[in-house]
Amino acid sequence: MNIKDAKKEIINTIRAYREKDEMGNYLIPIQKQRPILLIGPPGIGKTAIMEQVAEELSVNLVSYTITHHTRQSAIGLPFVSKKEYGGKEVSVTEYTMSEIIASVYDRIAQTGVEEGILFLDEINCVSETLVPTMLQFLQYKTFGAHKVPDGFIIVTAGNPPQYNKAVRDFDIVTLDRVKRIDIEEDLDAFFEYADVTGVHGSIRAYLDIHKDNFYRIKSDIDGKRFVTARGWEDLSQLIRAYEKLGIDIDENVTRQYLQEPEISRDFAMYYALYRKYEDVYNIADILKGTIPAEKDKLKKAPFDEKLSILNLLMDRLTQEFADYDRDLGIQKKLQSEIKEIAGDESKSILEKLSERTSELENEVAMKAGEHLMDKESEIVLIQTSKALTELRGKLAGADAGSRDDAKKIIKEWFAKREQARREAAGVTSAHLKNAFVFLESVYGQEQELVLFLTRLDGGHYSLKFIQNEGSEEYYKFNKLLLLRDRRQDILAEILEV
């Protein structure tokens, strides 16, 4: 299955493992909760989906690459203790707690969340001395004498033997005690992920044209040569940073992430063209409503050039859609917090605001970066905390003698923020409208417009924006294209008859 389906299956499994009956017992007894074993090629996102699963379920994630561990760090160090057997005191060997198990307890203490995921990567590449320990762990959920806490689900991952010479095959006894999920690379699943995480438009456009270059691993006389989903994502983040700093992207840079010379060279050349299209056709001006003078040239351009322009438009718009979604989330969170603060009449509004601000700051300190929430939720929490701190300072410095005075100051402050948000949303709506005007003016109601609508329909943030703000052009062209397709279907049926 692809990485998206694997993520869904992992979430369903964890939910099933956590479900309890009316007596408070797990529906699936702990001893029957098989560890999940993910098997798939390197760099397709096995670790990334575990972070996403933990964020979506709001549970802890403790992650280890098991090949970095020795037998001692996995099961603990031996020490001699005294025990009494049959009325005689004897010396016995015991073990300190495993570093891995201790980390699980540390995370519980740190976050206050008792449920989570213990994720062990490269599980089938352990050293010879660790093999018996790993088999014991997978069968009995223990490292040495110490058990993984109830409420923590074990997920492991490994690579097929063709990608790693260190891989050791598990025996049937072990495999019959795990829930195995085989994962394959999938470009469509990567595109969905790319839309949410903001993978650079040049990468999306390039892979739209060169789908076979998305994932490749091979060995020849020059050694291992590969391109992975992880490589594309990490390169995207570097491109964003380099563009902000004004640093050029060339083949020397792309080869650091795309370790297949042919593909890294090809993408570097494409990226240069992509930036050239952005400058020549001035995408920012198109979104402001300017139709380029090169209209006829655009219409007759090769398909890959047209696709690049579509992706340039979508890349700019997607960033605006994501900003809109974040700002809306912050405002909704602020509205909820303010309503609760103002509704508590046991304390003054300033006292309650100070108290709640401190609570949010503690929540940020506890949860930020711990995968207990998704990245956007984390940003909303941090920005809400900062905004309430700003409001607290405003109230403290104002002459808010009464509760009504404080409410008036808060109302004006919130209204000003909302006005700024609405103005930004209006600008994005205008940019979306201008993109449609440009596409119809240059290409008419042809495949370019269909592709643009398809990208909007499949976009995580674009759909949210259109659902909340509406778009006359989106609905109009969707309807026209549907009617046109229906007419073509009817005509084809008539001709067939």
N, C-alpha and C positions, 0 to 999 in steps of 0.2 A: 504494500500500500504506500501511498505518498505520505509526506511528512504531515500534511494537514489532517488526513484521516487517522494517522498514528496518534496525533495529539488528541483528537476527539476520543479515540479508544482508551488512551491513558486516563483522561478525565473521567470517562464512564467507569473504568475499572476502580479508580480511587474513590469515586462516589459510592460504588457498590461495596468496597471494602470498609468504608466509614459508616455505612448504614447500620442502624441498630434496631432491635425489635422492641416490643413494649416493655420488656424486662430490663432493657438497657444493655443487652448482650449484642455483639456483632452478628449480623445475619450470616456472614461468612466467617467462621471461627478463625482466629489469628493464625493457627497452625495450617489452615487451608488457604490462606491468602498468599497465593503464589507471587514471588518476586517477578516483576516485569523485566523481560530481556529484550532490548532493542538491538536488532542486528541490521546494519546498513553501512554503505561506503562512507569514508571520511568526508567531513566538510559539508554534509547535507542539512545539518541543523539539529542533531539529536540533543545536544546540550541546550541549544536555544529554546527548543520546545519545552524542555523541563522547566526553564525559567518562566516561560509563558504559562504553563500549567499551574505552577506555584502561585503566580500572580493572580490568575483567574479564580483559583480556589481559596486564595488568602491563607495559604499554609506556608510553613517554613520549608526552606530548601537547603539541605546540607549536601555539598557536592565535593567529590574527590575523584582524582584520576588515580586508580588503584595501582598502576605501574610505578607511581612515585613512592610507594610504601614498601617497607621491609616487613618481615614476619613480626618483628618486635613492635613496630608502630601499629600494626593491625590488631594483634591479639594482646599486646601489653608486655611488660617486662616481668620476669619471674622474681619472686621474693620468698623467703622462708618464714612460715608462721607456725605457731604452736597450736595443736589441737589435742583433745583427749578422746581416745578410743579404748573401750573396754577397761576404763579406769586407769589407763596409762597415757601420759603426755608424750606426744610424738611430734617430730618436725615434718611439716608437709610443704610442698611447693605450691604457691598460688601465683596469680598474675595480677598486675595492676590493670586498671581499666584501659581498654583500647582507646587510642587517640581518636579514632573515628566515632566510637560510641560516646566518648566524653564530649566531642564536638556537638553531638545531637542534644545532649543534656544542657550544654552551654547555650545553644540557640534557644531552647525552650525557656531557660531562665532569662535570657536577654529580651525576648519578644513577648513572653507570657502566652504564647500560642503553643498548645500541646500536640497539635497534629502537624504532620509535614511529610516531606519526601527525603529519603536518603538515596542520593544518586551516585552510583559508582561507575565511572567511565573506564573503558578499555578492560572490562572484566575478564575477557578471554585472552589477555596478553600478560597475565601475572607471571612472576618468576617461579621457578621450580619449587622453591621453598614455601611459596604462598598458595600453591594449588590446593593442598588439603584444607587450608584455612578457608579458601573461597568456596570450596564444595560444602564445607560445614556451614558457612554463612548462608549460602543459597538454600540449603535444605532446612536449617534450623533457626535462621535469623539471629545468629550469635557470632561474636568474635571472641574466641577463647571462652571464658566463663560468663561473659557479659552479653545480655540480650538487647536487641534494638527495642526502644520503648514502644509500648502499645500506642497506636495512633500514627506511627510513622510507617509509610509505605516504602518498600524497597523497589527502586528502579535501577536497572543496570544497562550498560550499552557496550557494544563491541563491534568490530569490523569483520567482514568475511575474510577468510584466509588469503584470497587473491590480492588483498590490499595490504596485508601485514604479515611478514614472515614469522613474527613472534606469536601468532594466534595458536591457541591450544584448543582442540576440540573437546567439548564437554561430553561425558558419557551419558548413556540413556537414562541412568538413574537420576542424574542431575537435571537433564533437559525435561524429564517428566515431572519436575517439581517447580518449573518456571512457566510463566505465561510469555511465550515468544511472539514478538511482532517484527516481521521483516519489512524494512523500509527501502524504497527506491527513490532516486532523484526524480523531481517532477517540476517542470518549468512553470506550469500554470499555478501550482501551489506557491512557488517562489514569487510569482507576480502578485498574488494576493498578499503575501507577507510584505513584499516590497512597497505596496501601496500604503500600508499602515506605518511602516518604519521609515518611509521617505527615502528609499533607494534612489540614487541620482537618475534623472531622466535620460541621460546619455546611455546608461547601462540598460534601462528598460527598452529604449529605442534600438540599441544594438542587438539585444537578444530577441526582439521582435523580428528582426531581419535574419539573424544568424542563430536560430534555435539550437542547432547542433553544437554550438560552442558554449552552451550553458554549463555542461559538466563533462569533464573528460579526464581519464586517468590512464596512462600507458607507460610502459618501460621500453627503452631501446638501448642502443649502444652508448647513448649520451646520458643515460640514467633515467630517473623517474621524471615524468613531465605530467603536470596536472592543472586542472582548473576546477574549482568547486564553488558551491553556493556561498560558503563562508568567505572565499576569496573575493567574490563579486561584492558582497555586503561590506567587507572591510575596505575594499578599494573605494566604494561609494562614500564612506565616511571620510576617507582621506581626500577625495576630490572636493567634497563640500568644504573641508578645512583649507585646502590649497587655494580654492577659488576665493575664499574670504580673505586670504593672505596675499592674493595676487601671484601665487607661485604656479609656474607652468607644469602641465601634465604631459609627459612624453613616454616613449617606450621604456626608458630606464626606470620610470616610476611604475608603470603598469606591470612590468615583468616581476616586480617585487611581490605582487599579489596573484597574478595570472602566470603560473610557472609552466606555461606552454608557449614557447617563443612565437609560434605562428599566430596564436590567438591574441597574445599581449601586443604584438606588433599591429595586428589588424584593428584591435580596439583603440590603440593609441591614435592611429590614422583616422578612425571614425570619430573619436572624441574631438580631434582638431576640426573636422568638418562640422560637427555638431555645434561647436562654439562659433564657427564661422557663420553658420546659418542664423544663430542667435543674434550676431552683430549685423549681418547683412539685412535681415528682414525685421530687425528690431522688435522682438517679441513684446517688450514692455509697451511700446507704442501701439502695437496691434491690440493689446488688452485695454488700452486707453481709448480705442476707437479709430485708429488710423489704419487705412488700407494701404499696404505698400505699393509703391509705384511699379514694382516688378510683378504686377498681378498676372500678366500673361505668361511670364517666365515661370511663375509658381505653378500655374495650371498645367504647363507642359513639362514640369520637372520630373525626374525619375521618381519611382515610387518610394525608394529609400529616403530621398530628400523630403518628400511629402510626409512620410512617417516621422522623420526627425522633427519637422515643424509641429506636427500634432503632439509629439511628446514634449517639446519645449513649452507649448501652451499648457499641457496637462501638468507638467512639472511645476510651473509657476502657480497655476490655479490650485493644485493639490496642497501646496504650502499655505496658501491663503485659506483653503477649506480647513486644514488642520489647525491653523491659528484661530479660526472662528469657533471650531469645536472646543478648543481649550478655553477660550475666553468665555464661552457660554457655560462650560462646566464650572469655572471659577465663580461666575456671577450667581449661578444656581446654588452653589455651596455657600457663598456669602449670604445670600437671601435666607437660606435655611438657618445659618448660624445667627444672623441678626434677629430673626423672628424668635428664636429660642432665648437669646440674650434679653431682648426687650420684654419678653413675656414673663420673665422671672422677676416678680416684684418683691422677693425676699431681700434683695440687695439692690444697690444703686446700679444703674446701667454701666457706669465706668468700672465698678467693682466686678460685676459679672463679666464684662468684656475683658478685663485684665486676667481674671481667672480662666476664662475660656481660651484666651491667647496662649497662656502658659501651658494649658492642656494640649493644644495643637502643636506647640513647639516640642513638647515631650513626645507626641505621637510621631512627628517628623523625625526626631532623633532616633526613635525606636524602629521605625519602619523604613525610612528612606534607604534605598540601596540593598534592602534585605529580601527583595522579591516577594514581599507580602502584598503587593499591589502592582498593577501594571504601570508602565512609565508615565502615561498620561495622567492617571489617577494620582500618582506621586507628585507630579508637577502641580496639579490642581491643589493638592493638600498644602504644598510648600507655598504657592502663591496666595492661597487663602490665608494662611498664617501670617504672611508678610502684610497683606492688605489689612487684616484686623489689627496688626501691630501699628500700622499707619493710622488707622481710625482711632485707636486708643490714644495715640499721641495728639491727634487732632482734638479729641474730647478733653483730654487733660489740659490742653493749652487754651481751650475756648471757655467762654463764660456760660457754662451750662448749669445754671443754678437749679433748675428743676428737671424732672423727668421728661416733661414735654419739650424743654429746650434741647435736651440730649437727643431725643427722638427726631427733632427737626434737623439737627446737625447731621445725624446719621442718614436721614432721608435725602438731604441735599447731596451728601457725599456719594451715596449709592446711585442717585439719579445721574450724577455727573459721569460716573463710571459707565452706567448703562447707555448714556447718550454716546459716549466715545465708542462703545462696542457696536451700537446700532449704525454709527457712521462707517465703521470699518466693514460691517456686513454689507452696507449699501455699496461700498466701493467694490467688494468682491462680486456682488450681484451684477454690477455694471461690467466688470471684467468678463464674467461668464457670458453675458449678453453680447459683448463685443466679439468674443471668440466665435460665437454662432454666426454673427453678421459677417465676419471675415471669411469663415468657411463657406457660407452660402454664396457670398460675393465672388469668391475665387473659384470654388469647385462645384457650386450648385449642390443639388441634393443627391450626391453620388457617394462612392465608397468612403471618401474622406470624412464626410459627415456621419456616416454609419459607424466608422471606427471611433470617432470622437464620442458619439452617444454610447457606444459599447463601453468605452473607458469610463465614462461617467456612471453608467449603470453598475459597473463592477468595482467602483471605487468606494472604499470604506468611508472616507470623509466627504466625498462629493455627494453621495446619496444622503448623508445626514444633512448636509447644507441645503440641498434641494427640497428635502422633506420639510425642513424648518422654515426656509425662506421662500420656497417656490421658485419657478423660473418659467416664464411664459414661453420662451424660445425652446426650452427643453421639452415641454409638453407638446408644443406645436409641431416640432420636427419629429418627435417620436410618433405622433399621430399620423403625420403625413407619410412617413416612411412605412409605417404599418399598413396604411391604406394602399400605398404603392405596391408593397410586397403582396398584399392580398389580391390586387388587380392582376399582377403578374401571374399569380397562382391560378386565378380563374381563367386567364387567357391561355395558359399552358394546358389546362384541363379541356378547354374548348378545342384547341388545336389537336389535342390527342384524340378527342372524339371524332 
